[in-house]
Structure formats: C-alpha cells, structure tokens
Amino acid sequence: MQIDEPALVLDLNDHARRAFETAYGALSSAVPGLKLLLTTYFGAIGDNLDMALRLPVTSLHLDLVSAPAQLEDVLAKAPTDLVLSLGVVDGRNIWRADLNAVLDRIEPVSKRTPGEIVGHHNLVGAGIGTVHGAYSHHGRQAAQAPE
C-alpha cells in the first residue's frame, strides 16, 4: 500500500515526528505483514530521514527530481532490507526526461557492491505523481532535452 507523505520534506518538530511513529506503528500492528511504500515529494526528506527509516515500512520513495542530493544520505543510512523507489522523472513533464541524466543520477545505486546495496529490488519512477500526464506523446511537438 502506498502512503503519500509530502509533509516529510517540511521542517517537522519532535511532536510531529512522534505522531508519525505512533500512526505508522498503529497501522503496522493493526495489519501485520502489510507492505507499505512511504512516498515523499517536493523536496528532500532532510532532518526527517532518521525518523522515516525507523517507521515500519518496506519501501521509501524519494523525489530525486526536486532534491537529487538526498540520495547519498539515504544510501548511507538506509537498512539493506529497505526497497528504494527513486523518483527520477519529472511527473509534471515526463516527455522532457533526459534519460542519460536519469542514469547518471541513479548510478550511485548501481555501483555499490552487493553487500552495500539498499534493498533487494529498487524501483525507478516519477518524482511526483503523473495523474495529469498525457497518455501519449503523439500530436505533441518533440520535447527538447533540458540544458
């Protein structure tokens, strides 16, 4: 189950962080074995990373379009059984994705040795939801790669 938590990129106080831990603990207790994908959007998880890594979730989605530098911190701290979902395509304009830049952005994940790799299976997707994305690029002008 995916839970979107864009508030995790905000400057949360300790009370708010404890509320996240309490809520996710209750959800985990109520539905044992539930696989949760915690998604963050619109920035870096920053000072909330340690708290997010303590939550009983199986996967963590990061918006690497808005905050690519956060990947290094997450890779350094995340447990090896955490599945990472890497948001590397701008969901607001998927047709302008520079796939070479996307590969460069996720290269640190692929270069780690098997004992260092976070998650057995990692995912690649959009930084934010694509609910308003066009079904097809037909009829659109060819997008130019960003400079």
Contacts in CASP RR format, 6 or more apart in sequence:
PFRMAT RR
TARGET T0000
AUTHOR 0000-0000-0000
METHOD contacts of the structure
MODEL  1
MQIDEPALVLDLNDHARRAFETAYGALSSAVPGLKLLLTTYFGAIGDNLD
MALRLPVTSLHLDLVSAPAQLEDVLAKAPTDLVLSLGVVDGRNIWRADLN
AVLDRIEPVSKRTPGEIVGHHNLVGAGIGTVHGAYSHHGRQAAQAPE
1 34 0 8 1.000
1 35 0 8 1.000
1 36 0 8 1.000
1 37 0 8 1.000
2 36 0 8 1.000
2 37 0 8 1.000
2 39 0 8 1.000
2 61 0 8 1.000
3 36 0 8 1.000
3 37 0 8 1.000
3 38 0 8 1.000
3 39 0 8 1.000
4 39 0 8 1.000
4 41 0 8 1.000
5 20 0 8 1.000
5 38 0 8 1.000
5 39 0 8 1.000
5 40 0 8 1.000
6 40 0 8 1.000
6 41 0 8 1.000
6 42 0 8 1.000
7 16 0 8 1.000
8 20 0 8 1.000
8 38 0 8 1.000
8 40 0 8 1.000
8 45 0 8 1.000
8 48 0 8 1.000
8 52 0 8 1.000
9 40 0 8 1.000
9 41 0 8 1.000
9 42 0 8 1.000
9 43 0 8 1.000
9 44 0 8 1.000
9 45 0 8 1.000
9 46 0 8 1.000
9 48 0 8 1.000
9 63 0 8 1.000
9 67 0 8 1.000
10 48 0 8 1.000
11 47 0 8 1.000
12 20 0 8 1.000
12 47 0 8 1.000
12 48 0 8 1.000
12 51 0 8 1.000
17 48 0 8 1.000
17 51 0 8 1.000
20 51 0 8 1.000
20 52 0 8 1.000
20 55 0 8 1.000
21 51 0 8 1.000
21 54 0 8 1.000
21 55 0 8 1.000
24 36 0 8 1.000
24 55 0 8 1.000
24 56 0 8 1.000
24 57 0 8 1.000
25 55 0 8 1.000
25 56 0 8 1.000
27 34 0 8 1.000
27 36 0 8 1.000
27 56 0 8 1.000
28 34 0 8 1.000
28 36 0 8 1.000
28 56 0 8 1.000
35 58 0 8 1.000
35 59 0 8 1.000
36 55 0 8 1.000
36 56 0 8 1.000
36 57 0 8 1.000
36 58 0 8 1.000
36 59 0 8 1.000
37 57 0 8 1.000
37 58 0 8 1.000
37 59 0 8 1.000
37 60 0 8 1.000
37 61 0 8 1.000
37 83 0 8 1.000
37 85 0 8 1.000
38 52 0 8 1.000
38 55 0 8 1.000
38 57 0 8 1.000
38 59 0 8 1.000
38 60 0 8 1.000
38 61 0 8 1.000
39 61 0 8 1.000
39 85 0 8 1.000
40 52 0 8 1.000
40 60 0 8 1.000
40 61 0 8 1.000
40 62 0 8 1.000
40 63 0 8 1.000
41 63 0 8 1.000
41 66 0 8 1.000
41 127 0 8 1.000
41 128 0 8 1.000
41 129 0 8 1.000
42 63 0 8 1.000
42 66 0 8 1.000
42 128 0 8 1.000
43 63 0 8 1.000
43 66 0 8 1.000
43 67 0 8 1.000
43 70 0 8 1.000
44 66 0 8 1.000
44 67 0 8 1.000
44 69 0 8 1.000
44 70 0 8 1.000
45 52 0 8 1.000
45 62 0 8 1.000
45 67 0 8 1.000
45 70 0 8 1.000
45 74 0 8 1.000
46 70 0 8 1.000
46 73 0 8 1.000
49 70 0 8 1.000
49 73 0 8 1.000
49 74 0 8 1.000
49 77 0 8 1.000
50 77 0 8 1.000
52 60 0 8 1.000
53 60 0 8 1.000
53 77 0 8 1.000
53 78 0 8 1.000
53 79 0 8 1.000
53 82 0 8 1.000
57 82 0 8 1.000
58 81 0 8 1.000
58 82 0 8 1.000
58 83 0 8 1.000
59 82 0 8 1.000
59 83 0 8 1.000
59 84 0 8 1.000
59 85 0 8 1.000
59 123 0 8 1.000
60 74 0 8 1.000
60 78 0 8 1.000
60 82 0 8 1.000
60 83 0 8 1.000
60 84 0 8 1.000
60 85 0 8 1.000
61 84 0 8 1.000
61 85 0 8 1.000
61 86 0 8 1.000
61 87 0 8 1.000
61 123 0 8 1.000
61 127 0 8 1.000
62 70 0 8 1.000
62 71 0 8 1.000
62 74 0 8 1.000
62 84 0 8 1.000
62 85 0 8 1.000
62 86 0 8 1.000
62 87 0 8 1.000
63 87 0 8 1.000
63 127 0 8 1.000
63 128 0 8 1.000
64 70 0 8 1.000
64 71 0 8 1.000
64 86 0 8 1.000
64 87 0 8 1.000
64 88 0 8 1.000
64 105 0 8 1.000
64 106 0 8 1.000
64 127 0 8 1.000
65 87 0 8 1.000
65 88 0 8 1.000
65 89 0 8 1.000
65 90 0 8 1.000
65 91 0 8 1.000
65 126 0 8 1.000
65 127 0 8 1.000
65 128 0 8 1.000
66 127 0 8 1.000
68 105 0 8 1.000
71 86 0 8 1.000
71 105 0 8 1.000
71 108 0 8 1.000
71 109 0 8 1.000
72 108 0 8 1.000
74 84 0 8 1.000
74 118 0 8 1.000
75 108 0 8 1.000
75 109 0 8 1.000
75 112 0 8 1.000
75 118 0 8 1.000
78 84 0 8 1.000
78 118 0 8 1.000
78 119 0 8 1.000
79 118 0 8 1.000
80 115 0 8 1.000
80 116 0 8 1.000
80 117 0 8 1.000
80 118 0 8 1.000
80 119 0 8 1.000
81 119 0 8 1.000
81 120 0 8 1.000
82 118 0 8 1.000
82 119 0 8 1.000
83 119 0 8 1.000
83 120 0 8 1.000
83 121 0 8 1.000
83 122 0 8 1.000
83 123 0 8 1.000
84 109 0 8 1.000
84 118 0 8 1.000
84 119 0 8 1.000
84 122 0 8 1.000
84 123 0 8 1.000
85 122 0 8 1.000
85 123 0 8 1.000
85 124 0 8 1.000
85 125 0 8 1.000
86 105 0 8 1.000
86 106 0 8 1.000
86 109 0 8 1.000
86 122 0 8 1.000
86 123 0 8 1.000
86 124 0 8 1.000
86 125 0 8 1.000
87 124 0 8 1.000
87 125 0 8 1.000
87 126 0 8 1.000
87 127 0 8 1.000
88 102 0 8 1.000
88 105 0 8 1.000
88 106 0 8 1.000
88 124 0 8 1.000
88 125 0 8 1.000
88 126 0 8 1.000
88 127 0 8 1.000
89 97 0 8 1.000
89 102 0 8 1.000
89 124 0 8 1.000
89 125 0 8 1.000
89 126 0 8 1.000
89 127 0 8 1.000
90 96 0 8 1.000
90 97 0 8 1.000
90 126 0 8 1.000
90 127 0 8 1.000
90 128 0 8 1.000
91 126 0 8 1.000
91 127 0 8 1.000
91 128 0 8 1.000
91 129 0 8 1.000
91 130 0 8 1.000
91 133 0 8 1.000
92 128 0 8 1.000
92 132 0 8 1.000
93 143 0 8 1.000
94 126 0 8 1.000
94 130 0 8 1.000
94 133 0 8 1.000
95 134 0 8 1.000
95 137 0 8 1.000
95 140 0 8 1.000
95 143 0 8 1.000
96 143 0 8 1.000
96 144 0 8 1.000
96 145 0 8 1.000
96 146 0 8 1.000
98 145 0 8 1.000
98 146 0 8 1.000
101 146 0 8 1.000
102 124 0 8 1.000
106 124 0 8 1.000
109 117 0 8 1.000
109 118 0 8 1.000
109 122 0 8 1.000
112 118 0 8 1.000
134 140 0 8 1.000
137 143 0 8 1.000
END
